[in-house]
Amino acid sequence: MKVLITGFEPFGDSPINPSQNLINAISEGDFDDVKLFKLILPVDKDQAPNLLMKAIKEDSPDVVLSFGLALGCAKISLERVALNLMDFRIPDNAGVKVSDQPVVEGGQNAYFSTLPVRPLLKALQDAGIPAQLSLSAGAYLCNQVFYRMMHYIASNGLDIQAGFIHIPAQPEQAAASEKPIPSLELEMDLQALKVILSTLLKFRQG
C-alpha cells in the first residue's frame, strides 16, 4: 500500500506544529507492507494545495492522509467533510487572509472523506487512543487542502482513499500557552498513525 502522509509547518504564535513533528518522526521501516511518501506543506494558501497535487501526481499513492493541528481539541479528530469555503481566522504564513471565498470557483459545495472513518474511530478507541469524528475541517488551510485534494481526486477519477485528520497540541505548546489547552504526546500520535495504517491495510486486503 502506497501512502502519502502530509503535515503542516508551524503557523500563528507557535514555533512547532504537531503534524510536522509526526511526519518527521515516522520512517518507512516502522510499517510492514506500506511504502511511505512524506510531505510537509507550507501554511500558504497558494503553495500548499499545489504542492500536494504535485505529490499525488508524482507518487500515485493508494491512500493520502493529511494531518493538521487542532489547537484546543483534546482528541484526534477524523474529519468527515471538506467544504468549498475559505474564511481565514488569521493570515497564512505569507500574510494572506481571505473571507467567504470558495476553494474552487464553481466546485461542488463539499466532499466527504473516502477513509473508513467509523472503523478507524473504533480501532483508535479500542487501542485506548482518544479519538472522535468531526464534521468538518473548518475554513482555514486544513480545509482548503482537504477540499482541493478531494476535488482533484474526484475530477481525475483516481482510485485513491483520502481524508484529513486533526491532532491536538503537544505538551510543549500547552506549557507555553497562557490559557489551559489539552495536549497529546508525540508517541500517542505515532501510535494512532500505526493503528490507522494497520486498519486501512486490513480494509484493502479484504
N, C-alpha and C positions, 0 to 999 in steps of 0.2 A: 504494500500500500504506500503510494507516494503522497506525502503530506506536506503542504506548505503552511508554516506557522509564522504568524506575524505579531509584532508588538509595536508600541509607540515609544518615541523618545520622550524625555521629561517635558512638561509644559506647566504654565502657571507659576506658582511660587515654589514648587517642589524641585529639588535637584535630581530626583530619581523618578523612574516610572516602573512599578512592579512588573508590567508586561514586558518591558525591555529586559529587566533582570531575569525574568522567566526564560525568555528566548536565549539570552546569553548563557544561562545555566544548563541548558539541555544539550545533549550530544546524541548523534545517531546511534551510538553504541548502547544507549540507555533503553532502547526499544527493539524487541525482536520483530522481524517481518515488516519493518517500517523504514522507508527511505525519507529522511527529513530534509526539507529546504527551509531556511530561516531568513527572515527579513525584518529589519527594524524600520518602521515608517516615520518620516518626519511629521510633526504636527503642523502641516501646511496643506491648506485645502486644495491647492493646485498640484503639488508634488505627490502627496500621499496616494491618492487613488490611481494616478498614472503609474507610479512605481509598482503598485500592487497588480494592476492589469498587465504590466510588462512581465512580472514574475510568473503570473498564471500562464501567460502565453509561452514563456520560455521553458518553464518547469513541467507543464502539463500534469498537474497534480490530480490525484483521485479525490483528495479532501483539502479544503482550506479552512484553517482555524485561525480566526483573527481575535487577538486579545487586546484589552484596554483596561485602563484604570477607572473604577467607580469609587471616587472618594466619598467616604461616609457610609458606604454599603458594607454590611457585616458578612455577606455570603457571596460565594462565586455565583454569578448570575448568567444563566443561559438565555440569551436574548432570542425572542421569537419573531420579531417583526422589524424590518428596515423600512423607514419612512422616507418618502421623497420630499424631504424638508431639511433645510439648513437654517438654524436660528441660534447663532453662537452666543453663549452667555459671556464669554471672554474672547479676545482676539486669539488667532492661532499664533504660532511662533514667528510668522512673517509679519505680524501686526494687522492681519486682515480680520475683520469682524463683519459678518453678514446676518441679515434678519429676514425671515419669511421668504426665502428663496428656495426653488426646487433644486435637488441634487442633479437631476437630469430634466431639462426642459422637455415637456411633453411625455415624460416617462410615467409609468403607472404609479398609482398612489403609494403602493407598498409591496414588498416581497416578504414571504415567510422564509425563515431559516429552513434549509433542507437537511439539517442534522436531526437525528432522532432524539429530540430534546427530552422527552419523558423517560425513555430508557437511560439516557445519560444522567438525568437527575436521580433516578433510582440507584444507579450504580455508584454515584458520588455519595449519596446519603448512606447507602449500605456500607460504604468504606469509612464512614464516620467523618466525612468532609462536609462542612456547612455549604449548602448549595440551594438554589432556588430558580424557578422560572421567572423571567422578567418579560414584560410585554414588549418594550421597545428599547433601543439603544440610545434614546434621547434625540438631540438635534445638533450635536457637535461633530467633531471629526470621526468619532467612533461610528456614529450612524451613517455619516457620509461615505466612509469606506465600506461599511456593510452594504449599503444600498448599491453603490457602484459595482461592488463585487457581484452581488446577486443579479443586477441588471446585465452585466457583461456576460455572466454565465448563461442567463436565460436568452439573451439576444443572439448568442452564438450557438445555442443548442448544445452546450457542453455537458457531459456526464460527470459533473463534479458536485460532491456534497460540500456545503459551505455554511458557515454561520459565525456569529460573533459571541464572545464570552467576556464579560466584565469580571475583573478580580478586585478585591479590596486593597486598601493601602497596606503597606508593610510597616512593621513596628517602628522603624526609624522615622517614618513620616508621622505616625501617631505621636511619637515622643516630641517631635519638633512643632506640633500643632498647638496653638493656644486653646483650641476647642477639643473636647474629647471626641475622637473618631475611632471606629473599630478597625482592626487590622488582622492580617494573616501572615504567618511566617512564609518565606520563600519555599521552605521544604513542603508545606501544605499545598502550595500552588503546583509544585513539581509532582507531588503525589496525585493531585487532581488530574493533571495532564496525562499521567500514566494510565489512570482509570479511564479517562475519555478515549485515549487511543486504543486501549485494550477492548473497550466496548464497541468502538467503531470497527475494529478488526473482526470481532465476532459477527457483527451485522453483515459485513461484506462477504464473509466466508459462509454465511447461511447457518 
